[in-house]
């Protein structure tokens, strides 16, 4: 999940309402500091994602918590 905000008079102003619970702590990173994939890597990633979506069979996927655990181990 991402939320867009802008700085006005030294304060962060969120551009739209959020569904975050009251008191939720968030970490903000300036958009300029976000690492971007090189165009060729981005194209590979989008190609992989598009093929995954096309070939997906409902009920046959990997649960998100399992997938995230596998990715964190790499």
Buried (B, 14 or more C-beta within 10 A) or exposed (E): EEEEBEEEEEEEEEEEEEEEEEEEEEEEEEEEEEEEEEEEEEEEEEEEEEEEEEEEEEEEEEEEEEEEEEEEEE
